[in-house]
């Protein structure tokens, strides 16, 4: 997982939290739901990247 991917996923998660908090503050259920979905999407992306990283370390390097 590259540093850029980590940063993008973290930014999406932060934006989701902010959107959900704003939706709660102004009592907008649609905005709150969109924020929570952004958080979940970022979390799933991070989990998928962790799985890829776990399997990547098991592969043999090229040239052997």
PAKOLFI-292013 format. One line per field, with one value per residue (C-alpha): x, y, z; chain. Coordinates in nm, 3 decimals, padded with zeros to 5 digits. Each point is the difference from the previous one (the first is absolute). Layout:
% PAKOLFI-292013
east c(X ...)
north c(Y ...)
up c(Z ...)
seza c(A ...)
END
This chain:
% PAKOLFI-292013
east c(00.000 00.152 00.021 -00.229 -00.270 00.023 -00.032 -00.298 -00.182 00.068 -00.123 -00.319 -00.052 00.053 -00.232 -00.263 00.027 -00.029 -00.301 -00.170 00.065 -00.132 -00.309 -00.060 00.053 -00.245 -00.236 00.036 -00.034 00.105 00.327 00.069 -00.063 00.229 00.273 -00.031 00.010 00.318 00.157 -00.099 00.133 00.335 00.014 -00.069 00.266 00.252 -00.093 00.039 00.342 00.107 -00.104 00.197 00.304 -00.025 00.007 00.260 00.259 -00.045 00.093 00.356 00.196 00.067 00.328 -00.004)
north c(00.000 00.325 00.310 00.182 -00.266 00.018 00.377 -00.007 -00.259 00.192 00.324 -00.172 -00.134 00.344 00.163 -00.261 00.070 00.372 -00.046 -00.231 00.242 00.291 -00.201 -00.074 00.363 00.138 -00.296 -00.115 -00.381 -00.023 00.182 -00.210 -00.320 00.110 00.080 -00.338 -00.174 00.191 -00.118 -00.360 00.010 00.136 -00.269 -00.276 00.135 00.001 -00.357 -00.114 00.161 -00.173 -00.336 00.071 00.099 -00.319 -00.218 00.212 -00.075 -00.374 00.005 -00.071 00.287 -00.019 -00.145 -00.310)
up c(00.000 -00.109 00.209 -00.243 00.037 00.377 -00.007 -00.237 00.209 00.321 -00.158 -00.117 00.351 00.156 -00.253 00.079 00.371 -00.060 -00.227 00.250 00.286 -00.206 -00.090 00.367 00.098 -00.255 00.036 -00.361 -00.011 -00.366 00.059 00.309 -00.197 -00.284 00.251 00.167 -00.338 -00.092 00.326 -00.070 -00.355 00.119 00.269 -00.254 -00.235 00.284 00.095 -00.362 -00.024 00.323 -00.146 -00.318 00.206 00.205 -00.311 -00.174 00.269 -00.051 -00.367 -00.095 -00.147 -00.372 -00.113 00.215)
seza c(A A A A A A A A A A A A A A A A A A A A A A A A A A A A A A A A A A A A A A A A A A A A A A A A A A A A A A A A A A A A A A A A)
END
